Each structure stands twice: as structure tokens, then as C-alpha cells.
Amino acid sequence: MTPAELNAQTDVARPPAAAVARAVAFFIDVVGTTLLTGIVFFTCFMVGFNLDTVGNVTVANAVLKLGVGSLFLVPIGVLLLNLRLSRTRRASVGQLAAHTRLVDERTGGPVSYGGFFARTLVLAVPVVATASSAWTLFGIVANGGVGNSERGTSLLSVLPILLVVWLVFAFPMLRGDRRGWQDKAGKTRVVTAA
């Protein structure tokens, strides 16, 4: 038996990661990606507007377009980094910080590409719901305050939906084997690291 096979067998036998460790890893991954995207986005806009002020319109437009592109390029870059890490270190950036590992549910080895992308798509549901709710709340505040939007959208209509999405997402990770919907879709387990 090779060392890699032996390591994979011990990963299958590891206990599931605690819900708190999984939440910390998720928080680090999502907030880290959001902050990095925001920093690149706002830096490009600040540089672009400053270049536009001094009269360098061509470069300013390119930098502003890069800022808009960063809204997609940075998350895709983080996704590719996490894909690479899941294949080599069996963990995302957040999972490395939280001392957990992402393994294939059957073999204990690295997660397949299909499993990684299925898992990522399921994880995107609460993130997109939160982002769209934040955008809606921003619109509510910009339109004159909570509950005073022209479209009739209020804080009270957004928060219950968001709460239900997160509860449905988190509930399976609080039971038995602590496998969430993303783990079931990707045929993965998150275990404690050695």
C-alpha cells in the first residue's frame, strides 16, 4: 500500500469536522473573497477616476473596465485557487485556517473535479441569496429608509426569506455525520485535519 493510499484510508476514518470549524472556514472563504474583490474593485475605480481627472481618459477607461471585470475575475481566481488546494492539500483557504479537510466520501482521497464544482454550486445558493438581499436592503435604504421603498419591498420581507435559506442550508450540518447539502451533492466529507 502506498503512502497516499494509507493517508486516504486514515482520512475516511477521521471524525467529521465540528459545525463551528466548518462555519469559520466558510466565513473565511466567503468574506475573504468578498473583501479581496471589493479592494480590487474600489482600487481600480479610485485609480480610474484619478486618471480621468488628470486627462488620461484612455487609461482611465481601461482601469475602470478592469474594476468591473474584477467583480467576476477575482471570484473565479479564488475558485481556481480553491480547486487547486482541494486537489493538493484537500482544503480551501478557509478550511486550511480552520484545520479541516475536504475528502471524497468513499475513498478519503482528493475530491473529483465534478464533486468540487457540484459542491461549489450548492454553496453558491446561500451566498447569492445573501448578496441579492444585501443589494435589496441597500436599495431600500437608498430609497428613503427601511420599509419605505417605492416597490413595496421592506426589510421585513427580505430577512425571513434569507433566514429560511440559511437554516435550510445549515440544518443538515448540525446532525449526525454533519454532511451538508453541498457535501451530499459533491459526494464529499469535511473531516478534522491531523
C-alpha positions in Angstrom: 0.0 0.0 0.0 1.4 3.4 -1.0 1.6 6.3 1.5 -1.1 8.2 -0.4 -3.5 5.2 -0.2 -2.7 4.9 3.5 -3.3 8.6 4.1 -6.6 8.4 2.2 -7.7 5.5 4.4 -7.0 7.4 7.5 -8.9 10.5 6.2 -12.0 8.3 5.7 -11.8 7.2 9.4 -11.4 10.8 10.7 -14.3 12.3 12.6 -16.5 14.9 10.9 -15.4 18.5 11.4 -17.3 20.4 14.0 -20.0 22.7 12.8 -18.2 25.7 14.3 -15.0 24.8 12.4 -17.0 24.5 9.2 -18.7 27.8 9.8 -15.3 29.5 10.4 -13.9 28.0 7.2 -17.0 29.1 5.2 -16.8 32.6 6.7 -13.1 33.0 5.8 -13.7 31.8 2.3 -16.7 34.0 1.6 -15.6 37.1 3.4 -12.1 36.8 2.2 -13.3 36.5 -1.4 -15.7 39.4 -0.9 -13.0 41.7 0.7 -10.5 40.9 -2.0 -13.0 41.6 -4.7 -14.0 44.8 -3.1 -10.4 46.0 -2.6 -9.6 45.3 -6.3 -12.9 46.9 -7.5 -12.6 50.1 -5.5 -8.9 50.4 -6.1 -9.5 50.3 -9.9 -12.3 52.8 -9.6 -10.2 55.2 -7.5 -7.2 55.0 -9.9 -9.5 55.2 -12.9 -11.3 58.3 -11.6 -8.0 59.9 -10.7 -6.5 59.3 -14.1 -9.7 60.7 -15.7 -9.3 63.8 -13.6 -5.8 64.5 -15.0 -6.9 63.9 -18.5 -5.7 60.4 -19.3 -9.1 59.2 -20.5 -7.9 56.1 -22.4 -6.0 54.5 -19.5 -8.8 55.6 -17.1 -11.4 53.7 -19.1 -9.2 50.6 -19.2 -8.7 50.7 -15.5 -12.5 51.3 -14.9 -13.3 48.3 -17.1 -10.8 46.2 -15.2 -12.6 47.2 -12.0 -15.9 46.0 -13.4 -14.2 42.8 -14.6 -12.7 42.2 -11.2 -16.2 41.5 -9.9 -16.0 38.3 -11.9 -12.3 37.7 -12.3 -11.4 37.8 -8.6 -14.0 35.2 -7.5 -13.1 33.0 -10.5 -9.4 33.3 -9.4 -10.3 32.3 -5.9 -12.4 29.4 -7.2 -9.5 28.1 -9.2 -7.1 28.5 -6.2 -9.5 26.6 -4.0 -9.8 23.9 -6.8 -6.1 23.5 -6.8 -5.9 23.4 -3.0 -8.7 20.9 -2.8 -6.7 18.6 -5.1 -3.3 19.1 -3.5 -4.0 20.0 0.2 -7.6 18.7 0.4 -8.8 22.0 1.7 -9.9 25.5 0.7 -8.1 28.6 2.2 -10.8 28.7 4.9 -10.5 25.0 5.6 -6.8 25.3 6.0 -7.2 28.1 8.5 -9.9 26.1 10.4 -7.8 22.9 10.3 -10.3 20.8 8.4 -10.0 18.7 5.3 -12.2 18.1 2.3 -12.2 14.4 1.2 -14.1 12.1 -1.1 -16.8 10.3 0.8 -15.8 6.8 -0.4 -12.0 6.9 -0.9 -10.9 9.6 1.5 -8.7 10.9 -1.3 -8.9 14.2 -3.2 -12.3 15.4 -4.3 -13.1 14.9 -8.0 -13.5 17.9 -10.3 -17.2 17.2 -10.7 -17.6 16.9 -6.9 -15.8 20.2 -6.4 -18.0 22.1 -8.9 -21.2 20.4 -7.6 -20.3 21.4 -4.1 -19.4 24.9 -5.2 -22.8 25.4 -7.0 -24.7 24.3 -3.9 -22.6 26.6 -1.7 -23.4 29.5 -4.0 -27.1 29.4 -3.3 -27.0 31.0 0.2 -24.2 33.3 -0.9 -26.2 34.6 -3.9 -29.3 34.9 -1.7 -27.4 36.9 0.8 -25.8 39.1 -1.8 -29.1 39.8 -3.5 -30.7 40.5 -0.1 -27.9 42.9 0.7 -28.4 44.6 -2.7 -32.2 44.9 -1.9 -31.5 46.3 1.5 -29.1 48.8 0.0 -31.9 49.9 -2.4 -34.3 50.2 0.5 -32.0 52.4 2.5 -31.2 54.5 -0.7 -34.9 54.9 -1.4 -35.7 56.6 1.9 -35.3 54.1 4.6 -36.5 50.7 5.9 -39.9 49.8 4.7 -40.3 52.9 2.5 -39.3 51.6 -0.9 -41.3 52.5 -4.0 -41.6 48.9 -4.9 -43.1 47.9 -1.6 -40.0 45.9 -0.6 -39.3 46.2 3.1 -36.7 44.8 5.5 -39.3 42.6 6.9 -39.9 40.9 3.6 -36.2 40.2 2.9 -35.0 38.9 6.2 -37.4 35.9 6.7 -36.5 34.6 3.2 -32.8 34.9 4.0 -33.3 33.3 7.4 -35.1 30.3 5.8 -32.4 29.9 3.1 -29.6 29.8 5.8 -31.5 27.5 8.1 -32.2 25.0 5.3 -28.6 25.3 4.3 -27.1 24.8 7.8 -29.5 22.3 9.4 -28.0 19.1 7.9 -24.5 20.1 9.2 -25.9 20.1 12.8 -27.0 16.4 12.6 -25.2 13.0 12.7 -22.5 12.9 10.1 -22.5 16.7 9.7 -22.8 16.5 5.9 -24.5 19.5 4.4 -26.3 19.7 1.1 -23.0 20.7 -0.6 -21.3 17.5 0.7 -24.1 15.3 -0.5 -24.1 16.9 -3.9 -20.3 16.7 -4.3 -20.1 13.3 -2.6 -17.6 14.7 -0.1 -16.9 14.8 3.7 -15.3 17.6 5.7 -13.2 16.0 8.4 -10.8 17.3 11.1 -7.2 17.7 9.9 -4.4 15.9 11.7 
